[in-house]
Amino acid sequence: MFSNNLLMAAASASGAGGYEVENSVRLNDDDSANMTKTFAGAGTTTTWTYSTWVKRGNLGITAGIFTGDAPVGTDGLIFDTNDKIQWYAELTGAWSELLTTQVFRDPTAWLNIVAVYDSTNATSGDRLRLYVNGVRITDFAAEVYPTQNDPTLGINTTRTQYMMSSAGGSFFDGYFAQNCFIDGQALTSDSFGEFDDEGAWRPIAIEPTTLDFLRKNPYMTSNTAPHGDASASTEFSASYQAWEAFGGGGTSEYWSSTNDSGVGWLQYHFDTAQIITKYDIQSENIGNTPTDWTLEASNTGSYGGEEVTLDTQSSLSWSSQETKEFTFTNSTAYSYYRLVITGTDNMTYLEVNSFGLYTEPTNGFGTNGFLLDFAVAPGTGMGAGTDTSQAAVPAAP
């Protein structure tokens, strides 16, 4: 059913017509052909998703799929010389790796490869996820996962990104199509394909609206790490510091104030001002959860009258470990965001399990995201070292 330059999707379950991918690129490894892109700024290096369709032309060689020029080596996906998919992630002082036991040696078959990096995930084995033709790979010859919140140092950074090669060469030979990078969200293969009535995996139209709000404050490991800083009106003890409200939650990790009659504040200071339009709060112990507050923003942190009120809540009720989300209109970037609390359930201690600050993505694929379907600039990528700056933009397939 697949030809060299056409992917045809079967009719979807809803009975709609098939979906055609009308453009692909043929790369010859002997020509050292590849595609590169350099992002203007780093994206969300703890969460991203990459998908592509490939048909191999040359087996038994090391061939890059999607990689980044990391400080020490190459970050990303390759076929190794045994025709297995290998995924290296260079992290801070460490490496993560997945190496499939399965081999991929059919030069007539299209493969949809989806790689998900999600180091924010509480489950270690879910921080690297790999799908081939709609099926998640779970059997690996090598399996090393990143620590929680560890960022990739090559992919989704300002270092050069490579498609169909690695930073040091290792060029791909064959066809590829529907290159899609989602910055800031961990998706599944269902966002890129579906099974037809005969059980074959087929492409679907990629919608640019799948991306949700992006969390902008990092998961903190101290009041000043990994970047920015967390602070509060008071801290009950060294075990209940401000940063623990920004640490991703958990029954033993939360901020608690001293006994201050249910009045106080919790703040995050960004290194670079951010436009925040959503926040969420997770409760801890009922009775000490904030019920009344304002969310204020400032660019000085002095709160001497130049701060603005972005949102106000009152008389809220909670259950234990419940998360509530709040959205508001804001078009100004601020460095300081402070939750000013004026009441709790019993007006004694203040406790917050988790506090996240979010922004809407600048486009449907995230800050650095793109859909490269080769319909925007036909022929792009045919030569060696082609820069995709003009082609790699969000576009309907």
LOGUNU-449241 format. One record per residue (C-alpha): residue in three letters; x, y, z; residue number from 1. Coordinates in nm, 4 decimals. Each point is the difference from the previous one (the first is absolute). Last residue first. Example, Ala and Ser with C-alpha at 12.3 -4.5 7.8 and 13.67 -1.06 7.14 Angstrom:
% LOGUNU-449241
  res        c1        c2        c3    n
  SER    1.3670   -0.1060    0.7140    2
  ALA   -0.1370   -0.3440    0.0660    1
END
This chain:
% LOGUNU-449241
  res        c1        c2        c3    n
  PRO   -0.0510    1.8588    0.6475  397
  ALA   -0.0981    0.3255    0.1727  396
  ALA    0.3034    0.2088    0.0763  395
  PRO    0.2124    0.0731    0.3067  394
  VAL    0.3466    0.1004   -0.1197  393
  ALA    0.3000   -0.2062   -0.0981  392
  ALA    0.0260    0.1088   -0.3614  391
  GLN    0.1616    0.3406    0.0332  390
  SER    0.2561   -0.0875    0.2661  389
  THR    0.0553   -0.3465   -0.1457  388
  ASP    0.3739    0.0434   -0.0552  387
  THR    0.1335   -0.2483   -0.2576  386
  GLY    0.3204   -0.1718    0.1062  385
  ALA    0.0392   -0.2025   -0.3160  384
  GLY   -0.2660    0.0476   -0.2633  383
  MET   -0.3499   -0.1335   -0.0403  382
  GLY   -0.1216    0.1553    0.3242  381
  THR   -0.2460    0.2407   -0.1492  380
  GLY   -0.1222   -0.1306   -0.3329  379
  PRO   -0.3544    0.1189    0.0475  378
  ALA   -0.0172    0.3037    0.2321  377
  VAL   -0.3243    0.0135    0.1949  376
  ALA   -0.1279   -0.3450   -0.1037  375
  PHE    0.3076   -0.1688    0.1426  374
  ASP   -0.1994   -0.1280    0.3033  373
  LEU    0.2136    0.1611    0.2693  372
  LEU   -0.2236    0.0612    0.2997  371
  PHE    0.1701    0.2161    0.2574  370
  GLY    0.0528    0.0562    0.3709  369
  ASN    0.2533    0.2430    0.1416  368
  THR   -0.2385    0.2111    0.2107  367
  GLY   -0.2840   -0.2515    0.0088  366
  PHE   -0.1688   -0.1949   -0.2792  365
  GLY   -0.3241    0.1981   -0.0019  364
  ASN    0.1795    0.3301   -0.0074  363
  THR    0.1200    0.2508    0.2608  362
  PRO   -0.0954   -0.2470    0.2718  361
  GLU   -0.2338    0.1212    0.2782  360
  THR    0.1788    0.0634    0.3268  359
  TYR    0.0059   -0.1871    0.3281  358
  LEU    0.0903    0.0423    0.3689  357
  GLY   -0.0119   -0.3017    0.2329  356
  PHE   -0.0497   -0.0152    0.3786  355
  SER    0.0145   -0.3367    0.1778  354
  ASN   -0.0592   -0.1315    0.3535  353
  VAL   -0.0996    0.3293    0.1596  352
  GLU   -0.0369    0.0352    0.3775  351
  LEU   -0.0824    0.3068    0.2109  350
  TYR   -0.0309   -0.0453    0.3756  349
  THR   -0.2721    0.1575    0.2129  348
  MET   -0.3173    0.1550   -0.1434  347
  ASN   -0.2091   -0.3196    0.0139  346
  ASP   -0.0972   -0.0557   -0.3647  345
  THR    0.2497    0.2553   -0.1287  344
  GLY   -0.0073    0.3767   -0.0538  343
  THR    0.1816    0.3067   -0.1314  342
  ILE    0.2564   -0.1578   -0.2318  341
  VAL    0.2090    0.2148   -0.2364  340
  LEU    0.1199   -0.2315   -0.2794  339
  ARG    0.2937    0.1835   -0.1544  338
  TYR    0.1264    0.0030   -0.3594  337
  TYR    0.3249    0.1877   -0.0629  336
  SER    0.1747    0.0476   -0.3357  335
  TYR   -0.2958    0.1338   -0.1969  334
  ALA   -0.0847   -0.0183   -0.3707  333
  THR   -0.3170    0.1850   -0.0964  332
  SER   -0.2898   -0.1402   -0.2077  331
  ASN   -0.2215   -0.1322    0.2814  330
  THR   -0.3525   -0.1425    0.0033  329
  PHE   -0.0790   -0.2586    0.2662  328
  THR    0.0037   -0.3755    0.0589  327
  PHE   -0.0308   -0.1954    0.3256  326
  GLU    0.0570   -0.3717    0.0577  325
  LYS   -0.0815   -0.1981    0.3168  324
  THR    0.1872   -0.3089    0.1184  323
  GLU   -0.1287   -0.2134    0.2889  322
  GLN    0.2478   -0.1719    0.2330  321
  SER   -0.2588   -0.0057    0.2813  320
  SER   -0.3387    0.1492   -0.0900  319
  TRP   -0.0513    0.3725   -0.0355  318
  SER   -0.2484    0.2845    0.0455  317
  LEU    0.0501    0.3510   -0.1365  316
  SER   -0.1343    0.3055    0.1824  315
  SER    0.1906    0.2520   -0.2134  314
  GLN    0.2074    0.0289   -0.3169  313
  THR    0.1608    0.3029   -0.1660  312
  ASP    0.2054    0.0116   -0.3220  311
  LEU    0.2543    0.2201   -0.1754  310
  THR    0.0525    0.2717    0.2590  309
  VAL    0.2710    0.2446   -0.1054  308
  GLU    0.3148    0.1072    0.1858  307
  GLU    0.1255    0.3598   -0.0261  306
  GLY   -0.1156    0.0892    0.3530  305
  GLY    0.3004   -0.0850    0.2126  304
  TYR    0.0039   -0.3664   -0.0819  303
  SER    0.3800   -0.0002    0.0005  302
  GLY    0.0363   -0.2941   -0.2337  301
  THR    0.1033    0.2332   -0.2790  300
  ASN   -0.1844   -0.1347   -0.3039  299
  SER   -0.3207   -0.0785    0.1868  298
  ALA   -0.2926   -0.2394   -0.0118  297
  GLU   -0.2764   -0.0747    0.2496  296
  LEU   -0.2214   -0.3046    0.0440  295
  THR   -0.2609    0.0797    0.2625  294
  TRP   -0.1112   -0.2292    0.2785  293
  ASP   -0.2794   -0.1700    0.1970  292
  THR   -0.0393   -0.3745    0.0705  291
  PRO    0.3604   -0.0936    0.0691  290
  THR    0.0398   -0.3580    0.1312  289
  ASN    0.0781   -0.0472    0.3697  288
  GLY   -0.3285   -0.1629    0.1019  287
  ILE    0.0333   -0.2825   -0.2484  286
  ASN    0.3614   -0.1132   -0.0165  285
  GLU    0.1696    0.0459   -0.3385  284
  SER   -0.1762    0.1781   -0.2840  283
  GLN    0.1229    0.0225   -0.3597  282
  ILE    0.0034    0.3398   -0.1686  281
  ASP   -0.0126    0.0820   -0.3697  280
  TYR    0.0898    0.3079   -0.1995  279
  LYS   -0.1001    0.1479   -0.3353  278
  THR    0.0718    0.3060   -0.2151  277
  ILE    0.3673    0.0673    0.0718  276
  ILE    0.2025    0.2226   -0.2347  275
  GLN    0.3583   -0.0570    0.1181  274
  ALA    0.2842    0.2257    0.1153  273
  THR    0.3429   -0.1642   -0.0122  272
  ASP    0.1716   -0.1291    0.3154  271
  PHE   -0.3477   -0.0756    0.1333  270
  HIS   -0.0863    0.0723    0.3655  269
  TYR   -0.2510   -0.2331    0.1672  268
  GLN   -0.2012    0.1088    0.3047  267
  LEU   -0.2052   -0.1300    0.2934  266
  TRP   -0.1783    0.2408    0.2351  265
  GLY   -0.1412    0.0305    0.3495  264
  VAL   -0.3188    0.0047    0.2082  263
  GLY   -0.1616   -0.3075    0.1533  262
  SER    0.0470    0.1122    0.3578  261
  ASP    0.3805   -0.0020   -0.0191  260
  ASN    0.1007   -0.3320    0.1564  259
  THR    0.3130   -0.0685   -0.2017  258
  SER   -0.0379   -0.0672   -0.3701  257
  SER   -0.0087   -0.3344   -0.1763  256
  TRP    0.1267   -0.0766   -0.3487  255
  TYR   -0.0401   -0.3542   -0.1326  254
  GLU    0.1902   -0.3226   -0.0585  253
  SER   -0.1006   -0.3069    0.2031  252
  THR   -0.3306   -0.0801   -0.1753  251
  GLY    0.1337    0.0882   -0.3431  250
  GLY    0.0043    0.3128   -0.2121  249
  GLY    0.2132    0.1056   -0.2963  248
  GLY    0.2689    0.1936    0.1824  247
  PHE   -0.1536    0.3467   -0.0197  246
  ALA   -0.1763   -0.0165    0.3392  245
  GLU    0.3214   -0.1551    0.1319  244
  TRP    0.1892    0.3125   -0.1035  243
  ALA   -0.1626    0.1991    0.2829  242
  GLN    0.1515   -0.2156    0.2744  241
  TYR   -0.1732   -0.2707    0.2030  240
  SER    0.2802   -0.2265    0.1248  239
  ALA    0.2311    0.2874    0.0973  238
  SER   -0.2764    0.1165    0.2334  237
  PHE   -0.3351    0.1788    0.0089  236
  GLU    0.0997    0.2416   -0.2749  235
  THR   -0.1172    0.3616    0.0073  234
  SER   -0.1183    0.2637   -0.2495  233
  ALA    0.1132   -0.2202   -0.2855  232
  SER    0.2761   -0.0295   -0.2590  231
  ALA    0.0842   -0.1873   -0.3180  230
  ASP    0.2850    0.0906   -0.2311  229
  GLY    0.0827   -0.0079   -0.3696  228
  HIS    0.2065   -0.2950   -0.1182  227
  PRO    0.0675   -0.3669    0.0811  226
  ALA    0.0166    0.0866    0.2816  225
  THR   -0.0441    0.3120    0.2164  224
  ASN   -0.2443   -0.0982    0.2776  223
  SER    0.1110   -0.3605   -0.0347  222
  THR   -0.0880   -0.2927   -0.2299  221
  MET   -0.2499    0.1955   -0.2087  220
  TYR   -0.2226   -0.1386   -0.2734  219
  PRO    0.0355    0.2790   -0.2528  218
  ASN   -0.2328    0.3014   -0.0324  217
  LYS   -0.1350    0.0326   -0.3547  216
  ARG   -0.2609   -0.2754   -0.0260  215
  LEU   -0.1340    0.0048   -0.3559  214
  PHE   -0.3734    0.0270   -0.0694  213
  ASP   -0.1305   -0.2686   -0.2361  212
  LEU    0.1364   -0.1133   -0.3344  211
  THR   -0.2365   -0.2008   -0.2202  210
  THR   -0.1074    0.2989   -0.2063  209
  PRO    0.2376   -0.0400   -0.2941  208
  GLU   -0.1878   -0.3059   -0.1299  207
  ILE    0.1977   -0.2723   -0.1716  206
  ALA   -0.2075   -0.1631   -0.2731  205
  ILE    0.0176   -0.3759    0.0402  204
  PRO    0.2647   -0.2540   -0.0987  203
  ARG   -0.0713   -0.3750   -0.0289  202
  TRP    0.0787   -0.3008    0.2199  201
  ALA   -0.1320   -0.3260   -0.1454  200
  GLY   -0.2605   -0.1984    0.1967  199
  GLU   -0.2195   -0.0908   -0.2968  198
  ASP   -0.2711    0.2508    0.0898  197
  ASP    0.2590    0.2768    0.0243  196
  PHE    0.2145    0.0712    0.3059  195
  GLU    0.0633    0.3676    0.0782  194
  GLY    0.2779    0.2551   -0.0326  193
  PHE    0.1684    0.3170    0.1285  192
  SER   -0.1767    0.1047    0.3215  191
  ASP   -0.0708   -0.3661    0.0759  190
  SER    0.3768   -0.0536    0.0356  189
  THR   -0.0196    0.1532    0.3470  188
  LEU    0.0679    0.3578    0.1097  187
  ALA    0.2349    0.1534    0.2578  186
  GLN   -0.0297    0.3767   -0.0356  185
  GLY    0.2340    0.2979    0.0100  184
  ASP    0.1350    0.0218   -0.3539  183
  ILE   -0.1689   -0.2268   -0.2541  182
  PHE    0.2252   -0.0948   -0.2929  181
  CYS   -0.1513   -0.1417   -0.3186  180
  ASN    0.1721   -0.1473   -0.3051  179
  GLN   -0.2750   -0.1208   -0.2326  178
  ALA    0.2243   -0.1749   -0.2540  177
  PHE    0.3198   -0.1999   -0.0406  176
  TYR    0.1495   -0.2007   -0.2806  175
  GLY    0.3266   -0.1946   -0.0125  174
  ASP    0.3615    0.0243    0.1104  173
  PHE    0.0763    0.1679    0.3321  172
  PHE    0.3361    0.1631    0.0618  171
  SER    0.2359   -0.0939    0.2821  170
  GLY    0.1676    0.3438    0.0038  169
  GLY    0.1356    0.1364    0.3283  168
  ALA   -0.3120    0.1895    0.1074  167
  SER   -0.2171   -0.2925   -0.1002  166
  SER   -0.1935   -0.0295   -0.3223  165
  MET   -0.3557   -0.0204   -0.1284  164
  MET   -0.1124    0.3148    0.1783  163
  TYR    0.2576    0.2007    0.1908  162
  GLN   -0.0471    0.2665    0.2689  161
  THR    0.2871    0.2455    0.0588  160
  ARG    0.0404    0.1277    0.3582  159
  THR   -0.2480    0.2602    0.1233  158
  THR   -0.1812   -0.2701    0.1970  157
  ASN   -0.2930   -0.2235   -0.0910  156
  ILE    0.2231   -0.3070   -0.0364  155
  GLY    0.3596    0.0285    0.1218  154
  LEU    0.0178    0.0434    0.3783  153
  THR   -0.3174   -0.1882    0.0907  152
  PRO   -0.1365    0.1182    0.3330  151
  ASP   -0.0123   -0.2097    0.3226  150
  ASN   -0.3359    0.0566    0.1724  149
  GLN   -0.0025   -0.3453    0.1651  148
  THR    0.3125   -0.2060   -0.0532  147
  PRO    0.0450   -0.1303   -0.3515  146
  TYR   -0.0648   -0.3616   -0.1006  145
  VAL    0.2473   -0.2740   -0.0956  144
  GLU   -0.1212   -0.2968   -0.2071  143
  ALA    0.2257   -0.2071   -0.2239  142
  ALA   -0.1113   -0.3146   -0.1876  141
  PHE   -0.3555    0.1306    0.0148  140
  ASP   -0.3473   -0.1547    0.0041  139
  THR   -0.2747    0.2573    0.0662  138
  ILE   -0.0585    0.1527   -0.3435  137
  ARG   -0.3342    0.1805   -0.0174  136
  VAL   -0.2017   -0.1037   -0.3038  135
  GLY   -0.1431    0.2527   -0.2451  134
  ASN    0.2374   -0.0732   -0.2852  133
  VAL    0.3076    0.0231    0.2236  132
  TYR   -0.0370    0.1718    0.3384  131
  LEU    0.2756    0.1040    0.2425  130
  ARG   -0.0413    0.1438    0.3485  129
  LEU    0.2715    0.1532    0.2174  128
  ARG   -0.1184    0.1454    0.3331  127
  ASP   -0.2602   -0.2750    0.0396  126
  GLY    0.2342   -0.2537    0.1608  125
  SER    0.0862    0.2442    0.2799  124
  THR   -0.3602    0.0600    0.1038  123
  ALA   -0.0409    0.3519    0.1471  122
  ASN    0.0073    0.1498   -0.3488  121
  THR    0.1838    0.3322   -0.0239  120
  SER    0.2654   -0.1745   -0.2124  119
  ASP   -0.2431   -0.0247   -0.2888  118
  TYR    0.1778   -0.0752   -0.3276  117
  VAL   -0.2307   -0.1679   -0.2528  116
  ALA    0.1288   -0.1619   -0.3190  115
  VAL   -0.2391   -0.0959   -0.2811  114
  ILE    0.1209   -0.2068   -0.2965  113
  ASN   -0.2435   -0.0691   -0.2835  112
  LEU    0.1605   -0.2621   -0.2231  111
  TRP   -0.0691   -0.0398   -0.3717  110
  ALA    0.0814   -0.3447   -0.1343  109
  THR    0.1793   -0.1002   -0.3204  108
  PRO    0.3527    0.0163    0.1455  107
  ASP   -0.0933   -0.2565    0.2695  106
  ARG    0.2888   -0.0246    0.2458  105
  PHE   -0.1228    0.1439    0.3302  104
  VAL    0.1439   -0.1979    0.2924  103
  GLN   -0.1680   -0.0620    0.3364  102
  THR    0.2164   -0.0117    0.3119  101
  THR   -0.0397    0.3750    0.0182  100
  LEU    0.2646    0.2228    0.1540   99
  LEU   -0.1136    0.2714    0.2446   98
  GLU    0.2549    0.2263    0.1629   97
  SER    0.0518    0.2657    0.2638   96
  TRP    0.3325    0.1752    0.0496   95
  ALA    0.1448    0.1871    0.2972   94
  GLY    0.1700    0.3177    0.1228   93
  THR   -0.2983    0.2199   -0.0806   92
  LEU   -0.1754   -0.1943   -0.2742   91
  GLU    0.0945   -0.1452   -0.3367   90
  ALA   -0.2917   -0.2052   -0.1285   89
  TYR    0.0855   -0.2960   -0.2221   88
  TRP   -0.2674   -0.1880   -0.1904   87
  GLN    0.0885   -0.3096   -0.2032   86
  ILE   -0.2265   -0.1601   -0.2545   85
  LYS    0.1354   -0.3364   -0.1144   84
  ASP    0.1310   -0.0667   -0.3503   83
  ASN    0.3130   -0.1806    0.1314   82
  THR    0.2172    0.2911   -0.1162   81
  ASP   -0.2063    0.2390    0.2125   80
  PHE   -0.3102    0.1883   -0.1108   79
  ILE    0.0038    0.3402    0.1707   78
  LEU   -0.2021    0.2121    0.2405   77
  GLY    0.1127    0.2900    0.2182   76
  ASP    0.2806    0.1868    0.1749   75
  THR    0.3409   -0.0238   -0.1634   74
  GLY    0.3281    0.0401    0.1843   73
  VAL    0.1642    0.2052    0.2749   72
  PRO   -0.1731    0.3394   -0.0100   71
  ALA   -0.3049   -0.1275   -0.1955   70
  ASP   -0.0488    0.0573   -0.3727   69
  GLY   -0.3597   -0.1118   -0.0291   68
  THR   -0.1436   -0.3022   -0.1743   67
  PHE   -0.2940   -0.1217   -0.2067   66
  ILE    0.0356   -0.3108   -0.2200   65
  GLY    0.3749   -0.0598   -0.0296   64
  ALA    0.1310   -0.3053   -0.1804   63
  THR    0.2640   -0.2479    0.1157   62
  ILE    0.0171   -0.2570   -0.2779   61
  GLY   -0.1308   -0.3556   -0.0428   60
  LEU   -0.2804    0.0937   -0.2366   59
  ASN   -0.0236    0.2499   -0.2855   58
  GLY   -0.3314    0.1196   -0.1417   57
  ARG   -0.2145    0.0320    0.3112   56
  LYS   -0.3551    0.1323   -0.0156   55
  VAL   -0.0710    0.2655    0.2611   54
  TRP   -0.3012    0.1682    0.1601   53
  THR    0.0756    0.2522    0.2751   52
  SER   -0.1095    0.0966    0.3513   51
  TYR    0.1689    0.1984    0.2781   50
  THR   -0.1433    0.0844    0.3424   49
  TRP    0.1285    0.2422    0.2650   48
  THR    0.0257    0.0498    0.3765   47
  THR    0.3033    0.0753    0.2205   46
  THR    0.1742    0.2239   -0.2546   45
  THR   -0.2963    0.2349   -0.0325   44
  GLY    0.1370    0.2283   -0.2694   43
  ALA    0.3446    0.1537   -0.0308   42
  GLY    0.0324    0.3134   -0.2073   41
  ALA    0.0472    0.1050   -0.3632   40
  PHE   -0.0212   -0.3634   -0.1097   39
  THR    0.2592   -0.1308   -0.2432   38
  LYS   -0.1224   -0.2265   -0.2791   37
  THR    0.1707   -0.2655   -0.2051   36
  MET   -0.0882   -0.2345   -0.2842   35
  ASN    0.2203   -0.2753   -0.1382   34
  ALA    0.1705   -0.1209   -0.3138   33
  SER    0.3493   -0.1487    0.0256   32
  ASP   -0.0276   -0.0816   -0.3734   31
  ASP    0.0870   -0.3676    0.0570   30
  ASP   -0.2790   -0.0098    0.2629   29
  ASN   -0.2579    0.0659   -0.2693   28
  LEU   -0.3148    0.1762    0.1219   27
  ARG   -0.3431   -0.0205   -0.1614   26
  VAL   -0.2496    0.2522    0.1390   25
  SER   -0.3738   -0.0531    0.0387   24
  ASN   -0.3051    0.1835   -0.1219   23
  GLU   -0.3644   -0.0952   -0.0565   22
  VAL   -0.0957   -0.1246    0.3424   21
  GLU   -0.3528   -0.1148   -0.0761   20
  TYR   -0.2893   -0.0413    0.2445   19
  GLY   -0.2809   -0.2419   -0.0732   18
  GLY   -0.3626    0.1096    0.0048   17
  ALA   -0.2070    0.0237    0.3131   16
  GLY   -0.1792   -0.3078    0.1325   15
  SER    0.0408    0.0856    0.3651   14
  ALA    0.2481   -0.2815    0.0420   13
  SER    0.2315    0.1706   -0.2430   12
  ALA    0.0248   -0.0966   -0.3648   11
  ALA    0.3418   -0.1406   -0.0838   10
  ALA    0.2988    0.2293   -0.0023    9
  MET    0.2071    0.0292   -0.3157    8
  LEU    0.3686    0.0902    0.0134    7
  LEU    0.1387    0.1176   -0.3320    6
  ASN    0.3516    0.0599   -0.1272    5
  ASN    0.1527   -0.3438   -0.0326    4
  SER   -0.3297   -0.1808   -0.0211    3
  PHE   -0.1896   -0.1496    0.2904    2
  MET   -0.2903   -0.2371   -0.0692    1
END
